Amino acid sequence: MAFAAEVSRGKTELINALFFTDMGIRLLPAATERTTMCPTELFYNGESCYIRLLDIETRLESTSLVEYLANVASWKQVELDYNSPNQSQAAFKELLAVKKVPKEHAVKLSLWNEREASELGLLDAEEVEIPCWRYASISLPHPLLKQGLCILDTPGLSALGVEPELTLNILSRAEAIIFVLAADRGVTKSDLIVWRSFVNRARGRVKVKPVVISVPIERRST
């Protein structure tokens, strides 16, 4: 089951509410100022509990994302204690990790967006902030995950745009795509781009069932 939306639409908070309420915490980082910075896949491998993180610098290599997913040696692993909500929550904050790099390096990584930089007044910045991680794979012994459910939390339009394999090989594997809109914003131009360019494209490759959910602002802020 894949969740897709533009940034700050309440998608990660929705996943927390649907699957992790019993823990009494926000397991997946969700805040107004910053949410998960990389595609995050949650499942249970039947053995251990961990977070595996793929370095953003792998975008400079010729190896595909799908190939990296099959090669655990390339990933940083963080052990999780699922019986300790506080330890798990602290470990999950790694998904928010960012770093500053020269603008030229961000361009090489395809992480420089001139339109967004202009809107933020950063066109002349010598350094820019980018996510540390390209992808996160997380194994958790959640009852639904133990039954075989796999959840994919995708970042917004900019991340989907620089990782075409998400649409071609990963989103298209989903049996259902939950497309999330913010009730207080309505359908924006960037929402339509995500729908037309990524959700519809994934639907066209296989028989995927899309579901559209509008999240009220008061739920996203609690």
C-alpha positions as CSV (number, residue, x, y, z in Angstrom):
1,M,0.0,0.0,0.0
2,A,1.6,3.3,-1.1
3,F,0.8,6.7,0.2
4,A,1.4,9.6,-2.2
5,A,1.0,13.3,-1.8
6,E,2.6,16.7,-2.1
7,V,4.6,18.0,0.9
8,S,2.7,18.9,4.0
9,R,-0.6,17.2,3.1
10,G,-0.9,15.1,6.3
11,K,0.2,11.9,4.6
12,T,2.8,10.8,7.3
13,E,0.4,11.8,10.1
14,L,-2.3,9.7,8.5
15,I,0.0,6.7,8.5
16,N,0.8,7.3,12.1
17,A,-2.9,7.5,13.0
18,L,-3.8,4.4,11.0
19,F,-1.0,2.0,12.1
20,F,0.8,3.3,15.2
21,T,-1.8,4.9,17.5
22,D,-1.4,2.1,20.0
23,M,2.2,3.1,20.6
24,G,1.1,6.5,22.0
25,I,3.7,8.4,20.0
26,R,4.3,9.7,16.4
27,L,6.5,6.9,15.2
28,L,7.1,8.4,11.8
29,P,8.4,12.0,12.1
30,A,5.6,14.4,11.3
31,A,5.9,18.1,12.1
32,T,4.8,21.3,10.4
33,E,8.3,22.4,9.8
34,R,9.7,19.1,8.4
35,T,8.6,15.6,7.6
36,T,10.2,12.5,6.3
37,M,12.8,13.5,3.7
38,C,13.1,10.3,1.7
39,P,10.9,7.5,0.5
40,T,10.2,5.2,3.4
41,E,9.2,1.5,3.1
42,L,7.8,-0.3,6.1
43,F,7.4,-4.1,6.3
44,Y,8.5,-7.0,8.5
45,N,11.1,-9.5,7.3
46,G,10.2,-12.1,10.0
47,E,13.6,-11.8,11.8
48,S,14.8,-8.5,13.0
49,C,13.7,-4.9,13.7
50,Y,15.8,-2.1,12.1
51,I,16.0,1.0,9.9
52,R,18.2,0.7,6.8
53,L,19.2,4.0,5.2
54,L,20.7,4.5,1.7
55,D,23.1,7.4,1.4
56,I,21.9,10.2,-0.9
57,E,25.4,10.2,-2.5
58,T,24.5,6.9,-4.3
59,R,22.6,9.0,-6.8
60,L,26.0,9.7,-8.3
61,E,26.5,5.9,-9.0
62,S,25.1,4.0,-12.0
63,T,23.5,1.4,-9.8
64,S,19.7,1.5,-9.9
65,L,17.6,2.0,-6.8
66,V,16.1,-1.5,-7.3
67,E,19.6,-3.0,-7.3
68,Y,20.5,-1.2,-4.1
69,L,17.3,-2.5,-2.5
70,A,18.7,-6.0,-3.1
71,N,22.2,-5.2,-1.7
72,V,22.0,-4.7,2.1
73,A,25.8,-4.1,2.3
74,S,25.3,-0.6,0.8
75,W,23.0,0.6,3.6
76,K,23.5,2.1,7.1
77,Q,21.6,0.0,9.6
78,V,20.1,1.3,12.9
79,E,18.7,-1.3,15.3
80,L,15.2,-0.8,16.7
81,D,13.7,-1.9,20.0
82,Y,10.0,-2.0,19.1
83,N,9.1,-2.6,22.7
84,S,10.6,0.8,23.6
85,P,8.5,3.6,21.9
86,N,11.0,6.2,23.1
87,Q,14.0,4.4,21.5
88,S,12.0,3.8,18.3
89,Q,10.9,7.4,18.1
90,A,14.4,8.7,18.6
91,A,15.8,6.3,15.9
92,F,13.1,7.4,13.4
93,K,14.3,11.0,13.7
94,E,17.2,9.9,11.5
95,L,14.7,10.1,8.6
96,L,14.8,13.9,9.0
97,A,18.5,14.1,8.6
98,V,19.8,16.8,6.2
99,K,23.1,18.3,5.4
100,K,24.5,21.4,3.6
101,V,26.4,21.0,0.4
102,P,27.7,23.4,-2.3
103,K,25.0,24.3,-4.8
104,E,27.1,22.6,-7.6
105,H,27.0,19.3,-5.7
106,A,23.2,19.5,-5.3
107,V,22.9,20.1,-9.0
108,K,25.0,16.9,-9.7
109,L,22.6,15.0,-7.4
110,S,19.6,16.4,-9.2
111,L,18.5,18.0,-6.0
112,W,18.6,21.6,-7.1
113,N,15.2,23.1,-8.0
114,E,15.5,26.6,-9.3
115,R,11.8,27.4,-9.0
116,E,11.7,26.4,-5.3
117,A,15.0,28.2,-4.6
118,S,13.6,31.4,-6.1
119,E,10.5,31.1,-4.0
120,L,12.6,30.7,-0.9
121,G,15.0,33.5,-1.9
122,L,17.9,31.0,-2.2
123,L,18.9,31.5,-5.8
124,D,22.3,33.1,-4.9
125,A,23.0,30.7,-2.0
126,E,26.5,29.1,-2.1
127,E,25.3,26.1,0.0
128,V,21.9,24.4,0.0
129,E,20.3,21.9,2.3
130,I,19.6,18.4,1.0
131,P,18.4,15.1,2.6
132,C,21.1,12.8,3.9
133,W,19.3,9.7,2.8
134,R,17.9,8.5,-0.6
135,Y,15.7,5.7,0.7
136,A,14.7,4.1,4.0
137,S,13.7,0.4,4.5
138,I,12.2,-0.4,7.9
139,S,11.4,-3.8,9.4
140,L,8.9,-3.7,12.3
141,P,6.9,-6.5,14.0
142,H,3.6,-4.6,13.7
143,P,0.7,-7.1,13.6
144,L,-0.4,-5.9,10.1
145,L,3.1,-5.9,8.7
146,K,3.6,-9.4,10.1
147,Q,0.6,-10.5,8.0
148,G,2.4,-9.3,4.9
149,L,1.3,-5.7,4.5
150,C,4.0,-3.3,3.2
151,I,3.6,0.5,3.5
152,L,5.4,3.0,1.2
153,D,5.5,6.6,2.4
154,T,6.6,8.8,-0.4
155,P,7.8,12.5,0.0
156,G,6.4,15.2,-2.2
157,L,6.6,16.2,-5.8
158,S,10.3,17.2,-5.8
159,A,11.4,13.7,-4.4
160,L,9.2,11.9,-6.8
161,G,10.6,13.9,-9.7
162,V,14.2,13.0,-9.0
163,E,13.6,9.3,-8.4
164,P,11.8,8.0,-11.6
165,E,12.2,4.4,-10.3
166,L,9.6,5.2,-7.6
167,T,7.0,5.5,-10.3
168,L,8.2,2.9,-12.8
169,N,9.2,0.1,-10.4
170,I,8.0,0.8,-6.9
171,L,4.7,2.6,-7.0
172,S,3.6,0.3,-9.7
173,R,4.1,-2.7,-7.5
174,A,1.5,-1.4,-5.0
175,E,-2.0,-3.0,-4.9
176,A,-3.4,0.3,-3.7
177,I,-2.2,3.9,-3.8
178,I,-3.6,6.3,-1.2
179,F,-3.5,9.8,-2.6
180,V,-3.8,12.5,0.1
181,L,-5.1,16.0,-0.2
182,A,-5.2,18.8,2.4
183,A,-8.9,19.8,3.0
184,D,-7.9,23.3,3.8
185,R,-5.9,23.8,0.6
186,G,-8.1,22.1,-1.9
187,V,-6.5,20.7,-5.1
188,T,-3.4,22.7,-5.9
189,K,-1.3,22.7,-9.1
190,S,1.4,20.6,-7.5
191,D,-1.2,18.1,-6.3
192,L,-2.4,17.7,-9.9
193,I,1.1,17.2,-11.1
194,V,1.7,14.4,-8.5
195,W,-1.6,12.8,-9.6
196,R,-1.1,13.0,-13.4
197,S,2.6,12.4,-13.6
198,F,3.1,9.8,-10.9
199,V,-0.1,8.2,-9.6
200,N,-1.8,7.9,-13.0
201,R,1.4,6.7,-14.6
202,A,1.8,3.9,-12.0
203,R,-1.9,3.0,-12.5
204,G,-1.3,2.7,-16.3
205,R,1.4,0.1,-15.9
206,V,-0.6,-2.3,-13.7
207,K,-4.0,-2.6,-12.2
208,V,-3.6,-0.4,-9.1
209,K,-6.6,0.8,-7.1
210,P,-6.3,4.5,-6.2
211,V,-8.0,6.0,-3.2
212,V,-8.2,9.8,-2.6
213,I,-8.3,11.0,1.0
214,S,-8.7,14.7,2.1
215,V,-7.1,15.3,5.5
216,P,-8.5,18.2,7.6
217,I,-6.0,20.7,8.9
218,E,-6.9,20.1,12.6
219,R,-6.0,16.5,12.3
220,R,-2.7,17.2,10.7
221,S,-1.7,19.6,13.5
222,T,-2.5,17.3,16.4
